[in-house]
Amino acid sequence: MYVMKFGGTSVGSAERVRNSAAIIEAQPLPRAVVVSAVGGVTNLLLEAAACAARGDAEGQTAAVAAIRARHAEVASGIANDADRLAAIAILDQLHAALDDALAAVAAARELSARDSDRIVATGEKAMSVMMAATLRSRGTPAVHVWADRVIATDGRYGGARPNRERTRAQAAALRPGLEAGVTVVMTGFIGGAPDGSTTTLGRGGSDYSATLLGAALDATEVQIWTDVPGVLSADPRQVADARVVSQISYDEAQELAHFGAKVLHPRTIRPAVSQGVAVRILSTFAPEEPGTLVTRDGVGSHVKAVTALKNLLLLTIDVAELEDLAGASAEVFAALHHAGIEIAAVSQASSRRRMTYLVDAASKGGCVRVSALLDEALAQSEVDAEVRCEEGVALVAAVGRGVAAHPSAVARMLAVLGRAGVSVLSSSVHESNAALTAAVPARHADRAVLALHEAMIRPQSSNGHGRRPRRSVLLAESMRVG
């Protein structure tokens, strides 16, 4: 059983949908496919919804017209007349439902999270219809399935949590068709709440949908087909000779996703881990390339990739008495959680009276808002603590399973950064982790990544799965990398 996911770039035009269909047909049966919306359509749907909520009828009309035009262009590539007309009929129904949903938002002058999910799901639903029709027009039996009847979630609209037991039970209904040789094309990104309403898994959730489906179907492999040739050893915009990493472990993949690599959604690997499903990252623009294989064990104990998570805040919490530290930490975690602020890293000073937090809150008011938030929380709990905040911080990570177990690893990393003139604000290593990290000024982040890549990755001899000459064009593009 293979589950294959195709992102928005891979289905961004009629030609790309046909190319993706050819890739699908090359994989053995049984197989299921997960698709994103046509590239750009999700943003247009969000724009239309926002316009409706503020009463901007002209903007709403323009966005809806652009959505219809994108769908019409892709549908025009369905070769068989009957399949094309059948797909267009379903698209018309989806567009009519979209108009009704936008009209309701415009009347209420408010966009609820529930309505937003219902509206934005239109993109994936339309693409599943068109991909299934494209496959049928090429002689491949295929059906479209909407994930709000397969991927079971809770009712947290905009960022729903999946229920894997219910998902497994609902996915069982797909097995007869799959075993009969029918390719199932399912919507990514969306799920179904207990009351039957449509939810979304958050932006980037189509990868997550694929591994949830793969785990539910006990797939041999989940393939993420995207616009990059695999997981790269660094961002090629920072490191010109970044290369594809042939194989990494689940732990390494999760560390890379956490520390800023965008090839995989941070949650993507979790369902695969639970069932031991292999995940492979591949490019629709170079389908002959082997890509990156993600498995439980991976290979080697060296640094595989270097990445940087930028635009962070460095919070320092000092307490006067050691016994206040636990209370202060609890209040900080709670306040950040309630504000929806993600914590990238936490460390405790040797004095045990200071905690430092690296948080992703530059877009949520920066130090002014976060400091005020924490001051208020600590004051209400009557915890005596001082809060300091520094903006413009990046967290650089050298990722490799087992690398943190080497006694000299941190010293080597700090020495490399020192020779490159990179100021280190803090560093962290835990033997159980698959990464060495250092907080540095954001203005030094690119220099730090380049220096660490040169010292810890470039000297290693490349293998047969390394970068090949014909990849040079791909690597020169502006890509999401890790």
Order of alpha helices (4+ residues) and beta strands (2+ residues): beta-alpha-beta-alpha-alpha-alpha-alpha-beta-alpha-alpha-beta-beta-beta-alpha-beta-beta-alpha-alpha-beta-beta-beta-alpha-beta-beta-alpha-beta-alpha-beta-beta-alpha-alpha
